[in-house]
Amino acid sequence: EINSHSHLDPCHLNGSHDGILCFSSKCDLDFVCVSTRGYIYRPVCFLMSAMAEERRQKHCSVVLPTESMKAMAESVGVGQLQEDSCVALSEEVSYRIKEIAQDALKFMHHGKRRKLTTSDIDNALKLKNVEPLYGFQSQEFIPFRFASGGGRELHFYEEKEVDLSDIINTPLPRVPLDVSLKAHWLSIEGMQPAIPENPPPATKEQQKVESTEPLKVVKPGQEEEGTIQGKGQGTTTPDGKGQCLGLIRLKPRSTHELSVEQQLYYKEITEACVGSCEAKRAEALQSIATDPGLYQMLPRFSTFISEGVRVNVVQNNLALLIYLMRMVKALMDNPTLYLEKYLHELIPAVVTCIVSKQLCLRPDVDNHWALRDFAARLMAQSCKTFSTTTNNIQSRITKTFTKSWLDDKTQWTTRYGCIAGLAELGPDVIKTLIIPRLAIEGARIKAVMEGPVISNIDKIGAEHVQSLLLKHCASVIAKLRSPPDNVEQYRTEYGYLGPMLCSHVMKARTQAALQAQQVNRTTLTITQPRPTLSVSQSGLSGSSGPRTPSIIKVPSSLTLMSPRPGTPSQPSPPATKYIVMATSAGAASTQQVILVITLSSSQSASPVTSTVPSATSTLQPLVKLEPGSGPGLTASRPLQKYIVVSLPSSASSSLETKSSVLPTSISSSSLDGGMKLERSESPGASTQSPH
Amino acid sequence: DTSLAKQKTDIKTEPSTDGFGNNNANDGRVLSASPGSGSSTGSNKQTAAVTPEDQQTLLAVLQFLKKNKLIESVEILRREAGLPENSLDPKATESAGAGSGGAAAVAEDQPDVRVVLSAYSQQGDPTLYEVYYSDLKKFIETVLDCHRAELSQVFYPLFVHMYLELVYNNHESEAKAFFEKFSGDQECYYEEDLRVLSGLTKKEHMRGNETLLDFRTSKFVLRISRDSYQLLKRHLQERQNNQIWNIIQEHLYIDIFDGMPRSKSQIDAMSGSLAGEAKREANKTKVYYGLLKEPEIELPLDDEDEEAENEEGKPKKKKPKKDSMGSKSKKQDPNAPSQNRIPLPELKDSDKLDKIMYMKEATKRIRLGSDNLPSVCFYTFLNAYQGLTAVDFTDDSSLIAGGFADSTVRVWSVTPKKLRKVKSAADLNLIDKESDDVLERIMDEKTASESKIMYGHSGPVYGISFSPDRNYLLSSSEDGTVRLWSLLTFTCLVAYKGHNYPVWDTQFSPYGYYFVSGGHDRVARLWATDHYQPLRIFSGHLADITCTRFHPNSNYVATGSSDRTIRVWDVLSGNCVRIFTGHKGPIHSLAFSPNGKFLASGATDGRVLLWDIGHGLMMGELKGHTDTIYSLRFSRDGEILASGSMDNTVRLWDVMKAFDDLETDDFTAATGHIHLQDNSQELLLGTYTTKSTPVIHLHFTRRNLLLAAGAFNP
């Protein structure tokens, strides 16, 4: 029965929660589309817009513009509609739509939902004895698109012509999962167990409050009753365990009693983390990275790591050091943990693994460089997440690295660590601290490489420093300098490293150009919001939930890259064992999608590619949009950040994305809000293609 | 013809029964709806002189009667109104016709609606409305503090009626200005209504708007102390503020009481409903809230042996149980209705067995309290895609039923015992009917599964309820039907038609056989499973009935509504025996305490209110939820109230403390005023947050384990 629709005003039926709330509180209707049956106008489609300025008004009596009436009349073949009739019509139609909207809200409430859906409106129409609208059934949102031109802004519902043969020939989509029941303990005798089905016992904010204002809170396990009763008149009712809350409130520090289960867990986890079974370790690390209830064990883990590093550095036990660093990474990945309290233990341990003179028994053979790289990335990540104006982590770390780098007596291993640590901090640091010293460092390397052979270890060290410098500096210099790359110029400017740098820069440039084209294409594919980001519907099953990783389906040509450190490979023998690990990890944990690309073979040959240890093993894959792609990702879920996906083939451009990503580190909430806003303003944008 | 006859009787009876002849016939609907109101208003009415507007209306009515040749009625009305015989001459008619637009054309369509609306046609100068209103406002602002709060109650109904009058008389711009000027002064809890009002700007809009019609037909009830009322009256008479005085007389019911004026907080606690507070006499009827005597069931000896075997012999436990059972049955609750006040179904053997099971379980019940909180087991519906609309558990917690937006009803077994259908008729013939395990033999093992889907509704299922014997399931739906399903065959047995509009809720009586349903048509219906027509129709709510609950003794039914009131109805007489006001949003959940004395209600405003049914008073307010409360349940011994909300939390409240605290207070039942303590935080025993699952149903097992259910909403 729907003959035509013309859409004049922003409209959004049930896209965003915001929009609906606004609607339920305001009933703003800005849009009507009318179809005709004989001569009777009847609203066919109405949409409520949540416009910012209307929100502020307390009671707004929004009336449809008369132009809408005219347009609708035209669309059903009534040419000349008098102004008076338009006014009368628009008032009448606006009122009736509000009426229907109010009834639709009733259906929403009884449907126990927060979102108004099209079926609610259909039911409200039925209530009024009006035939419902067919063809607007949509579980999620109606993708209205926006267009403007000739001074008119237009929202329209894009109806593509569907080729039936396409539908017939494509394989059937998967049948949606059937409704199922799952039981779990929400509370046991008044205490909420810390299981994945329940929200984390102490949110990050609570942990933060506890660490900054210890007097104000009680133990997180009891916060359910505790905080609330504490706010009331305090000691009147003791809680389930008979503890006197008043006393707890006065305690300056919370105690860290671990239950028997927690002690067992701690033992199992730490043993698995440093044990010999790689599959077990992967499972343990995943548990550390995802389980919400680890808060109380955090001090133990932190001590375990710092003590472990202290002992194993002395014993030059490279493997154990790597395991410990992976634990650090897992802890940092856990979104429910507030690590700030334990940085004083974790950071020294990490720095040790970056700059220690000797990390392994046989420095000439073992790949302790990977550990340094990995730890340097960890360091950079913690600088990014934890550095504040108060603790100044980043500047303190930078100073430490610079100081020991500048020291002439520093060994090559430490030197390597310092440079790696600085380089990971981002292109700005490279530009200001590393590039000016390229000439001096080049001379030093030259002395070792071309001078008399003093020791093999020094030579290996110098080689590694050289490739490290080339790897990090090339992309930065490629951006700093304009294209004609002259070998002589480089030589005068950067000394010994100049020529090599020149060739690296040139390589970086070509790859950047190549990738620029590809990136455009790939972002095109990812902006189809719904299919790509359809989040697994498994619901509570396993440990997935609002904050656990969702499996993001990406076109196979893309690889997710994260700014977080990837996992370093095993020290020796490197390549093969590492691959084994990756697969076993994947097998052990179905929740986590680990796409590890090992580039061990090409690592030495092309230092450029080795910068792309693209691993999505981080639990919150960060996907940031390329600047040009627009707000394409509509299905963003709370607490998850997305970063764009860039191609692994070229390091330079991936470094570019990286560099553009690093400083952003948008808080998820602001990202979310921004996107919501954007959507409510122009819902059509979600399907727009990038410019 | 019938409508005319009705019209006639209305007009005829009213003046004679009410004794104030100057009241116009327009209120015919009002008074027939609430006959109790007449006598008390009469005293107020008589103080006022017969205004010309009233006379005009009367003339219009007389003319109408005459036109329809109802000569006798004309005579009676004229005699009672004290009008001169010649009042019906053409001139008078003309003026009346002009004054009350359309009164002459009343008979055409929707006669009563027209009549109701035409009351607004008696208008003054539209520009003076603002003056009148602000004059009154100024006056109320300057009166003594103790009276101000009480008198301020007048603002809202006055505002609405004045606005509607302006709209009705086509003074659109004045109405808009009036609204803009004074809407900000109204109490925040009327915001929803104001929003509806703001959309209404044309006379034509009023015609189809039932909410407004109800606002017009039902008098807004205010409770004001005599002193405050005298102040108001004196002021209005001094200032000759007839406009407002008329509205107060015609559309407001002022319930005057002697004594101290109420405080602002006392007033706020009780106000908020669509039609003001409940009249005091509305809650005066005696309610038999006590429980019925439990039938005495002899525990068969062999059964005890069986239990002893099963439970590895715990003979000590059984003795106290027997005692408690005995004592219970001996005691006759003075507040209980007589056993056969309403006919209840006879107990079947299977019911007796179930009772025995219940008692056995009851002995193992955990005694809850503030220091002994229940465990909560949460049943999450996964992959419901926002479609779960209703949930119910059987009393023994063995089955869960879910109603869905896709019109399906699903039943799950949560015990290892799977759901099985009865065999087909042909197969049943083959069964040896004399065998002991015939009940087991009739079941078809091939159909065993953990869940069953039942199709039949043609719209979202909004209410669902198991019968106490677990043989039937009721579901109510948007399609206007209530369906009875058999849980033996998993097919639909009956579709009860009566509500033409969506049926929001339905519930079985605790004794089975009866059930109640309520929906968008504003009436609740009481049905018996073997009647296709309702046994009782409970009408009186001014907006949708959103939830229905049976009293534990099955003699009463409570209904919650979008008009923000709760009504308790007597099943025997069909009368409304209690009206509770105080909620500020549509009520979405109700729960009777197991002893039948108290009622808890939860609304979209996120508050739980507690009511004493016997006294008809508010007992407490539990604040804490931030969104609609969809589920309330008392623990089996009534110690703890659990509430589940859209805000993804289950909260536990110490209601024993709430009730105890209040009972020790002096209970000023005479005036019906209560001082509510703001002690929600003390009464809150626990808050349990789900990940992202609104809690839409709660249920205490017989052993006091709390079961909660909701659909995961990623």
Contacts between the chains, C-beta under 8 A, distances in Angstrom:
chain1	res1	chain2	res2	distance
A	25	B	195	8.0
A	26	B	195	7.4
A	27	B	195	6.4
A	27	B	199	7.0
A	58	B	183	7.6
A	58	B	184	7.0
A	59	B	179	7.7
A	59	B	183	6.0
A	59	B	194	6.0
A	59	B	195	5.9
A	59	B	198	4.3
A	60	B	198	7.6
A	61	B	176	7.6
A	61	B	198	5.1
A	61	B	199	6.2
A	61	B	201	6.7
A	91	B	201	6.9
A	91	B	202	6.6
A	92	B	202	7.6
A	92	B	204	7.4
A	94	B	199	7.7
A	95	B	199	5.7
A	95	B	200	7.0
A	95	B	201	7.4
A	95	B	202	7.1
A	95	B	205	5.2
A	98	B	199	4.5
A	99	B	199	7.7
A	99	B	209	7.6
A	102	B	196	6.8
A	106	B	520	7.5
A	106	B	544	6.5
A	106	B	562	7.2
A	107	B	460	7.6
A	107	B	478	7.5
A	107	B	502	7.7
A	109	B	586	7.0
A	109	B	588	7.1
A	109	B	604	6.9
A	109	B	628	6.7
A	110	B	389	6.8
A	110	B	460	7.8
A	110	B	462	5.0
A	110	B	502	7.6
A	110	B	504	5.6
A	110	B	546	7.3
A	111	B	386	7.7
A	111	B	389	5.2
A	111	B	405	5.8
A	111	B	460	6.2
A	111	B	462	7.7
A	112	B	388	6.9
A	112	B	389	5.9
A	112	B	630	6.0
A	112	B	646	7.0
A	112	B	694	6.1
A	112	B	696	5.0
A	112	B	711	7.9
A	113	B	386	5.5
A	114	B	646	6.9
A	115	B	386	6.9
A	117	B	386	7.5
A	119	B	405	7.0
A	119	B	460	7.7
A	123	B	459	7.0
A	123	B	460	7.4
A	123	B	478	5.7
A	123	B	502	7.2
A	126	B	478	7.8
A	127	B	501	6.3
A	127	B	502	7.2
A	127	B	520	6.7
A	139	B	385	6.5
A	139	B	386	7.6
A	176	B	383	6.8
A	176	B	385	7.2
A	177	B	382	7.5
A	177	B	383	4.2
A	178	B	383	6.4
A	179	B	381	5.8
A	179	B	382	7.0
A	179	B	383	5.4
A	179	B	384	5.2
A	179	B	387	7.8
A	179	B	388	7.7
A	179	B	402	7.3
A	179	B	404	7.4
A	179	B	410	6.7
A	180	B	381	7.5
A	180	B	382	5.0
A	180	B	383	6.3
A	181	B	379	5.5
A	181	B	380	7.2
A	181	B	381	6.2
A	181	B	382	7.4
A	181	B	400	6.8
A	181	B	412	5.4
A	181	B	414	7.4
A	181	B	451	7.8
A	182	B	379	7.3
A	182	B	380	4.9
A	182	B	382	5.7
A	183	B	377	5.7
A	183	B	378	6.8
A	183	B	379	5.2
A	183	B	380	7.5
A	183	B	414	7.4
A	184	B	377	7.4
A	184	B	378	5.6
A	184	B	380	7.0
A	185	B	375	6.6
A	185	B	376	7.1
A	185	B	377	6.0
A	185	B	378	7.4
A	186	B	376	4.0
A	186	B	377	6.9
A	186	B	378	4.1
A	186	B	650	6.4
A	186	B	688	4.9
A	186	B	690	6.6
A	186	B	708	6.3
A	187	B	373	7.4
A	187	B	374	7.9
A	187	B	375	6.0
A	187	B	376	4.1
A	187	B	650	7.6
A	187	B	686	6.8
A	187	B	688	4.6
A	188	B	375	4.8
A	189	B	372	7.4
A	189	B	373	5.9
A	189	B	374	7.6
A	189	B	375	5.6
A	190	B	373	3.4
A	190	B	685	7.5
A	190	B	686	5.5
A	192	B	688	5.5
A	192	B	689	7.8
A	197	B	378	7.6
A	197	B	380	7.5
A	197	B	691	6.9
A	198	B	689	7.6
A	198	B	690	7.4
A	198	B	691	6.8
A	199	B	689	5.2
A	199	B	690	7.2
A	199	B	691	5.2
A	224	B	686	5.6
A	224	B	687	5.5
A	224	B	688	6.6
A	225	B	685	6.7
A	225	B	686	5.4
A	225	B	687	7.8
A	228	B	681	6.1
A	228	B	684	5.6
A	228	B	687	6.5
A	229	B	681	7.1
A	229	B	682	7.4
A	229	B	684	7.6
A	231	B	681	5.9
A	232	B	679	7.7
A	232	B	681	3.5
A	232	B	682	4.8
A	232	B	684	7.8
A	233	B	681	7.8
A	233	B	682	6.1
A	236	B	682	5.9
A	237	B	370	5.2
A	237	B	371	7.6
A	237	B	654	7.4
A	237	B	682	6.9
A	237	B	685	7.6
A	238	B	371	6.3
A	239	B	371	7.7
A	240	B	371	6.5
A	240	B	372	7.1
A	240	B	373	5.2
A	242	B	371	6.8
A	535	B	714	6.8
A	537	B	382	8.0
A	537	B	383	5.8
A	537	B	714	7.6
A	538	B	382	7.6
A	539	B	380	7.3
A	539	B	382	4.1
A	539	B	383	6.5
A	539	B	712	4.6
A	539	B	714	6.5
A	540	B	380	5.7
A	540	B	382	6.4
A	540	B	691	6.8
A	540	B	712	5.7
A	541	B	382	7.1
A	545	B	691	5.1
A	545	B	692	7.5
A	546	B	691	6.1
A	546	B	692	5.7
A	546	B	714	7.2
A	637	B	714	7.5
